[in-house]
Amino acid sequence: MGEARNQLRTAVQRTVPFGLSAYSLTVLWYTRSGHDPEQIEQQRARSRWYTTKTEPSFEDMVVKLCRVIIAARFQHPGVYQP
């Protein structure tokens, strides 16, 4: 949203609502399905310089979502895993 280079008026008017929707959907997905405290502890153990972090950042949520999407592409068809 912050680096959009829109030139048409309608594009400018649509950018912020779309960005906020994408942000909200990502946070909701992470809250309901993506948050795994065990993985967070493992990540903190590997990243010794980041031990004071108490809450996941939006970037953490996006990285987790990307990994889940990529993993879903490589799974066998017909296997359902939430």
Secondary structure as the mmCIF struct_conf table of DSSP 4:
data_model
#
loop_
_struct_conf.conf_type_id
_struct_conf.id
_struct_conf.beg_label_comp_id
_struct_conf.beg_label_asym_id
_struct_conf.beg_label_seq_id
_struct_conf.end_label_comp_id
_struct_conf.end_label_asym_id
_struct_conf.end_label_seq_id
TURN_TY1_P TURN_TY1_P1 GLY A 2 GLU A 3
BEND BEND1 LEU A 8 LEU A 8
HELX_RH_AL_P HELX_RH_AL_P1 ARG A 9 TRP A 29
HELX_RH_PI_P HELX_RH_PI_P1 TYR A 30 GLY A 34
HELX_RH_AL_P HELX_RH_AL_P2 PRO A 37 ARG A 46
HELX_RH_3T_P HELX_RH_3T_P1 ARG A 48 TYR A 50
TURN_TY1_P TURN_TY1_P2 THR A 51 THR A 52
BEND BEND2 GLU A 55 GLU A 55
HELX_RH_AL_P HELX_RH_AL_P3 PHE A 58 PHE A 74
BEND BEND3 GLN A 75 GLN A 75
HELX_LH_PP_P HELX_LH_PP_P1 HIS A 76 HIS A 76
TURN_TY1_P TURN_TY1_P3 PRO A 77 GLY A 78
#
